[in-house]
């Protein structure tokens, strides 16, 4: 009788989300897949050598060896697939680090650099001297026009416009 009251110990997403969880999972699975591939390789070699000893009446030279190779080929392909799986499972850890550990660090660093740049720009104002001089000149010019308009209102009842101030050489 099996005990169904105990939960089976298996990996869950929560385990992988813990610090170091993905790395531990990947290490365990890689070792497990390597062991399976090694067992398959040993079985395939043994199976092939046993098949080579089977003589069927009418065999030509090396025919038993070719037949044994072809019959054991699926095991060799399984071994190859397991070895590829070992390499692919390593990508899980690499991608996890890249997307969930390194990316937030990079974004924080960029945000800090961006804030530092903004701080420097706010202090320095416009980038080049020409822009600063132009904005200063414009402020002086418009201030002069406003004062001229106020003095004209005081001198005469006629209101002058913006273009009148420009015509008079302000």
Number of C-alpha atoms within 10 A of each C-alpha: 3 5 6 7 6 7 7 7 6 6 10 8 9 8 14 17 12 10 10 11 16 20 18 14 16 20 16 12 16 20 12 14 21 18 14 16 23 15 12 19 18 13 15 21 15 12 16 20 15 11 18 16 11 12 11 9 6 7 9 8 8 10 14 17 17 14 15 19 19 12 15 19 14 12 19 19 13 16 22 15 14 21 18 14 17 20 13 13 16 16 13 15 19 13 12 16 14 12 10 11 12 12 13 12 11 11 11 11 12 12 12 12 12 12 12 11 11 12 11 11 12 9 8 10 11 13 9 9 10 10 12 13 12 11 13 11 12 12 11 11 13 13 11 14 19 12 11 15 17 13 11 14 13 11 9 9 8 9 11 14 10 11 9 13 16 11 8 7 7 11
